[in-house]
Amino acid sequence: MQRVIIIGAGGHAQVVADILLRAAEHGGRAVPIGYLDDNPAQHGLKLLGLLVFGAVSQCASLPHDAVIVAVGRNDLRRHLYKQLVANGEQLITAVHPSAIIAPDSTVGPGTVICAGAIINPGASIGENVILNTAASVDHHNAIGAHVHLAPGVRLGGNVRIGEGCLVGIGAIVMPQRSVGAWSVVGAGSLVHRDLPASVTVVGVPARIISEHANGEPAP
């Protein structure tokens, strides 16, 4: 058994806990033992039967074998991930038993693959990525680190999604298109042309409505 601490205790963290619990029912070795969260209001709560032990700073003092970051906000998730790696923590992946993953695809450490997600042949998924419920990554996609593909996202073949991007619920990216690092694609949008880094787009077809300073997503 691999004892896993979940970093975060919000709604997404509970989804990650459920993924690990369902995977354990199907023979997975990683078993969640509790959460750490910097929100004091969460401390001492039990969520899906697992205790919120305390703040993230307590991680080193708790017996465990691995961690996974379960925070939806991409820049914060990246910060926590890098901090944990620097501290020598082992980052695991969480894969729901109903996900479909092509054998020749690659998935980076710390990535969460939710129920019904699909990764097709030749795809590369970076570290610390969220493939949310029923998100579909088609053949030979390259998904950068710290990306969040929201529920129901559809990516055509040979798509490139840069580091830290958020692709919103139900959005579509057409085949052979790229989305630059830290860009945000609004829910239900259709990306039919390449997008630069650090922009927010919405609509069908998607149009740029704002730009972000310093390569970071808008608050």
PESULPE-V471632 format. One record per residue. OMEGA is omega as a letter, one per 40 degrees, with the letter a starting at -180 (999 if undefined). Layout:
BEGIN
omega=OMEGA
omega=OMEGA
END
This chain:
BEGIN
omega=i
omega=a
omega=a
omega=i
omega=i
omega=i
omega=a
omega=i
omega=i
omega=a
omega=a
omega=i
omega=i
omega=i
omega=i
omega=i
omega=i
omega=i
omega=a
omega=i
omega=i
omega=i
omega=i
omega=i
omega=a
omega=i
omega=i
omega=a
omega=a
omega=a
omega=i
omega=i
omega=i
omega=a
omega=i
omega=a
omega=a
omega=i
omega=a
omega=a
omega=a
omega=a
omega=i
omega=i
omega=i
omega=a
omega=a
omega=i
omega=a
omega=a
omega=i
omega=a
omega=a
omega=a
omega=a
omega=a
omega=i
omega=a
omega=a
omega=a
omega=a
omega=i
omega=i
omega=a
omega=a
omega=i
omega=i
omega=a
omega=a
omega=a
omega=a
omega=a
omega=a
omega=a
omega=i
omega=i
omega=i
omega=a
omega=a
omega=a
omega=a
omega=i
omega=a
omega=i
omega=i
omega=i
omega=i
omega=i
omega=i
omega=i
omega=i
omega=i
omega=i
omega=a
omega=i
omega=a
omega=a
omega=i
omega=i
omega=a
omega=i
omega=a
omega=a
omega=i
omega=i
omega=a
omega=a
omega=i
omega=i
omega=a
omega=i
omega=i
omega=a
omega=a
omega=i
omega=i
omega=a
omega=i
omega=a
omega=a
omega=i
omega=a
omega=i
omega=a
omega=a
omega=a
omega=i
omega=a
omega=i
omega=i
omega=a
omega=a
omega=i
omega=i
omega=a
omega=i
omega=a
omega=a
omega=i
omega=i
omega=i
omega=a
omega=a
omega=i
omega=i
omega=i
omega=i
omega=i
omega=a
omega=a
omega=i
omega=i
omega=i
omega=i
omega=i
omega=a
omega=i
omega=i
omega=i
omega=i
omega=a
omega=a
omega=i
omega=a
omega=i
omega=i
omega=a
omega=a
omega=i
omega=i
omega=a
omega=i
omega=a
omega=a
omega=i
omega=i
omega=i
omega=i
omega=a
omega=a
omega=i
omega=i
omega=a
omega=i
omega=a
omega=a
omega=i
omega=a
omega=i
omega=i
omega=a
omega=i
omega=i
omega=i
omega=i
omega=i
omega=i
omega=i
omega=i
omega=i
omega=i
omega=i
omega=i
omega=e
omega=a
omega=i
omega=a
omega=i
omega=i
omega=i
omega=a
omega=i
omega=i
omega=i
omega=i
omega=i
omega=i
omega=i
omega=999
END
